Amino acid sequence: MTLEDFTEFADEDDEAASSGRDDDPSTAVGDADADADAAPDRSADEPDSDADSGSFAAYDVEPAGDDRGLGVVSVSQGLRVAEEDDETTLKAFVTTGNREAVRLGTYLLVPYPDGERLFCRITGLEYAQEFQSDDATEIHARRQMRRDDFTERDYKFMAELEPMSVIYGDGDDMKRRMTDRVPKPGAIVEEAADDAEIKTGLKIPDEGVFLGHLSVGGEKVRTAAEPPTVDYRVKDDYADGDPLVFRHTLVAGGTGSGKTHASKNVLRQYLDSDRTYPTGDGRESQMAVVQFDPQDEYSQMHDDNPAIDADTARRLEREGIAHGGHDDTVALVPRVANATYPGEGHRAERVEFTIPFSLARDMPWLVAGSGLNENQYPALLTLLKRFFRDYGDSGTYSQFLSYLDDPALKEELDESGRVHEATFDAVKRRVRGIPGGVFDQDAKPITELDHTLVRPGGLSVIPTYHLPTSRQKEIVVLAVAGLLVDDKLSNDPKSARIEETPLLIGMDEAHNFLSDADNVQARKVVQTFTEAAKQGRKERLGLFLITQDPQDIAESVFKQVNTKIVLNLGDEDAIQSVNIPSNLAGKVPYMEKGQMVVYSPDNSEPVELIGLSTCVTRHGR
């Protein structure tokens, strides 16, 4: 019970006692009139006597100074900074007028006497007991049920703080270090409102590839700078190590979360004409991007977005965000029998290609079908090796099927003990199970289009939406991606263009191609891309994986990914698989379209962002 409880109910008791002495309301009125008549006359200028009125005199005064900040550091519940997070106790008392403004995740600054600042964030909020008797009483409950307001002064409002870093220095010399000091009791706690202090506190680079604007609880962080938002960028130069693009990126989000929108915005930044990377021979070259597109959406990046007006364009330019359609965009369309590519949603150039069967010489898993075991896969390698020895690189898939129909070949391999006849028949069935019409169609082989496929500053989109079966899509994607990876990793590459050009491979629905599986060909695919991920920084090769099922991507590939961009995900297994801090993982199922969590340990602290609401290129039908 508080003093206010006692006072309020005492007043109610006095009123009840007064009415009990005289139930006749006319008597009460008469008594009042009599009291009024008996009162002595006073001049309007004559002050009331405190003794006569029974009250204190009122004086018109103002408090000295102005309140600053949200509150002060409190020692009432302990004040401790330790190496172990669970041993740290740091709380602030929030004053009444500021309580509605604070939110979980809000970034704060606490000054030290020598000018250094503790950068921290709110991790807990609570109303703490103010008086010895709390509000769990019948009197308090009934009083509150009759009121419409809430008496803030009856409680202490405490914010639990997580120290993130100590900031010191000013301007361009501002730096951060690990938390190694405890703030003073009563130190003023202020919301971080300086762009440079926030970026320093969170280790966000000033330069790099733009991803979005810093936010807390779905609201953009505002500062006193112009523009007032805090831009989040990923390191993209060699000053502090390798550019993070070559240490790979994952974009994870459910249907309708905005992952394609966000991916287009990021890819457009990598295609900016001002963004270059050193090559092996000392030159500077723009990035080439090859994007596999299962929904026929990325070729739209060739076109401007009509929703970007002059004001929006100027705002993007002020923040250094590349925008507008990318002219050097080519749709490289796989030609497959009985499939027509409509390509109605963009104006990009189209070039048809086919997958030559000769790629199976170095990528036998393209024709392995499914279910080959450890004994059958070596048999397939033997058959392919003999076939290409006899037919050369001009050998076709159709010729290979006829080659397997030769009973003399089967007998020879069986008698020599190299391939058992039952194993030969099993391999033959698997190879014939490959969908027809994928290899050797009437178009230029992709192996002869390396200068079209990989262009410095160019975007090559491989649409697969028009292909009839998932197996056909898989063959096309893995054949082209495998071609790129092999030339990047090979000591004797077939294409100098692919080997020399900084390259980003974007793969939408990546879980369909890079998942763990129990058959030998799937393991070979994962092994190839795991090696590509490991060697990426040295070979200037980056993977940009987009998926709604991150839990299905092979762990050996996944653990090589440094930057994770997580949009709304509703599946608990998917959220757990991306391995982001628990305080941010809890927000993921509730994020609106365009909201994201970015976890990039070599770039910054894990943060919450809001992406651009307008796509920088054309997006949607």
Buried (B, 14 or more C-beta within 10 A) or exposed (E): BBEBBEEBBEEEEEEEEEEEEEEEEEEBEEEEEEEEEEEEEEEEEEEEEEEEEEEEEEEEEEEEEEEEBBBBBBBEBEBEBEEEEEEBBBBBBBBEEBBEEBEBBBBBBBBBEEEBBBBBBBBEBEBEEBBEEEBEEEBBEEBBEEEEEEBBEBBBBBBBBBBBBBBBEEEEEBEBEEBEBBBBEEBBBBBBBBBBBBBBBBBBBEEBBBBBBBBBEBEBBBBEEEEEBBBBBBBBBEEEEBBBBBBBBBBBBBEEBBBBBBBBBBBBBBBBEEBBBEBEEEEEBBBBBBBBBBEBBBBBBBBBBEEBEEEBBEBBEEEBBBBBBBEBBBBBBBBBEEBEBEBEBBEBBBBBBBBBBBBBBBBBBBBBBEBBEEBBBBBBEBBBEBBBEEBEEEBBBEBBBEBBEEEEBBEEBBEEEBBBEEBBEBBBEBBEEBBEBBBBBEBBBBBEBBEBBBBBBBBBBBBBBBBEEEBBBBBBBBBBBBBBBBBBBBEEBEBEBBBBBBBBBBBBBBBBBBBBEEBBBBBBBBBBBBBBBBBBBEBBBBBBBBBBBBBBBBEBBBEBBBBBBBBBBEBEEBBBBBBBEEBBBEBBEEBEBBBBBBBBEBBBBBBBBBBBEBBBBBBEE
